[in-house]
């Protein structure tokens, strides 16, 4: 059958009962997967947002995604930084065998669609 994304790629950190925050990550960090690009979007705020954009474009053929984030100081001597981000929507099904290590990248699958 079709490959289903390994749930171990998602991280849930238990918090004390008095807090409502749940840490959630999407995809496989520090990994890039190549594939046919359906579309790309700049300034997507996070890897989970990138996954959601792929879900929005599922009917157009999005089956996996990769997200790039890099920060810099733009020669500012203060501690201020800004990020550059890009979300790539891919038409290929995510295959971990095609993934390779890459700093600043996260790649993943759309997961189960009902």
C-alpha positions as CSV (number, residue, x, y, z in Angstrom):
1,X,0.0,0.0,0.0
2,X,0.9,3.7,0.2
3,X,3.5,4.9,2.7
4,X,2.0,6.6,5.8
5,X,4.1,9.2,7.6
6,X,5.7,7.9,10.7
7,X,4.0,9.5,13.7
8,X,7.3,9.7,15.5
9,X,8.0,12.8,13.4
10,X,5.6,14.7,15.7
11,X,6.7,15.7,19.1
12,X,4.4,16.1,22.1
13,X,5.8,17.4,25.3
14,X,3.8,16.8,28.4
15,X,3.2,20.0,30.5
16,X,1.9,20.3,34.0
17,X,-1.9,20.3,34.4
18,X,-1.9,24.1,35.2
19,X,-0.7,25.0,31.7
20,X,-2.5,24.6,28.4
21,X,0.5,24.8,26.1
22,X,1.4,21.8,24.0
23,X,4.6,21.7,21.9
24,X,3.9,20.5,18.4
25,X,6.3,20.1,15.5
26,X,5.5,19.1,12.0
27,X,7.7,17.1,9.6
28,X,11.2,15.9,9.9
29,X,13.6,18.6,11.0
30,X,17.0,19.2,9.4
31,X,15.9,17.2,6.3
32,X,15.1,18.2,2.8
33,X,13.3,16.0,0.2
34,X,13.5,16.8,-3.5
35,X,10.4,16.6,-5.7
36,X,8.3,18.3,-8.3
37,X,7.3,21.7,-7.1
38,X,3.6,22.5,-7.4
39,X,4.0,26.0,-5.9
40,X,6.0,27.9,-3.3
41,X,5.1,30.6,-0.8
42,X,7.4,33.1,1.0
43,X,7.0,34.3,4.6
44,X,5.2,31.3,5.8
45,X,5.6,31.5,9.6
46,X,6.4,27.8,10.5
47,X,6.7,24.3,9.3
48,X,3.3,23.5,10.6
49,X,1.8,26.4,8.6
50,X,3.6,25.0,5.5
51,X,2.0,21.6,6.1
52,X,-1.4,23.3,6.4
53,X,-0.8,25.2,3.1
54,X,-0.1,21.8,1.5
55,X,-3.4,20.5,2.9
56,X,-5.2,23.6,1.4
57,X,-3.7,22.6,-2.0
58,X,-4.3,18.9,-1.7
59,X,-7.0,18.9,-4.5
60,X,-4.4,20.6,-6.8
61,X,-1.9,17.8,-6.2
62,X,0.1,18.6,-3.1
63,X,1.3,15.4,-1.5
64,X,4.4,16.6,0.5
65,X,6.2,19.8,1.4
66,X,9.5,21.2,2.4
67,X,10.1,24.3,4.5
68,X,13.2,26.5,4.6
69,X,13.9,29.0,7.4
70,X,17.1,31.0,7.9
71,X,17.7,34.0,10.2
72,X,20.2,36.7,9.9
73,X,21.2,40.0,11.6
74,X,21.6,42.0,8.3
75,X,24.8,43.6,9.8
76,X,22.8,44.9,12.8
77,X,25.1,44.9,15.8
78,X,22.1,44.5,18.2
79,X,20.5,41.2,19.0
80,X,17.7,41.9,16.5
81,X,17.3,39.1,13.9
82,X,14.8,38.5,11.1
83,X,13.9,35.3,9.3
84,X,13.6,34.4,5.6
85,X,11.2,31.5,5.0
86,X,9.8,29.6,2.0
87,X,7.3,26.8,1.8
88,X,7.5,24.4,-1.2
89,X,4.5,22.3,-2.1
90,X,5.5,19.1,-3.8
91,X,3.4,16.7,-6.0
92,X,5.5,13.7,-5.0
93,X,4.5,11.5,-2.0
94,X,6.9,11.9,0.8
95,X,9.5,9.1,0.9
96,X,12.0,9.1,3.7
97,X,14.5,7.2,1.5
98,X,14.7,10.3,-0.7
99,X,15.3,12.6,2.2
100,X,18.8,13.9,3.0
101,X,20.2,15.9,5.9
102,X,20.1,19.7,5.4
103,X,20.3,22.4,7.9
104,X,17.5,25.0,8.0
105,X,15.1,22.6,6.2
106,X,12.1,20.6,7.4
107,X,10.2,18.2,5.2
108,X,7.0,16.2,5.6
109,X,3.9,14.6,4.3
110,X,0.2,15.8,4.4
111,X,-0.7,12.9,6.6
112,X,-4.0,11.1,6.5
113,X,-6.8,12.8,4.5
114,X,-10.4,11.6,5.2
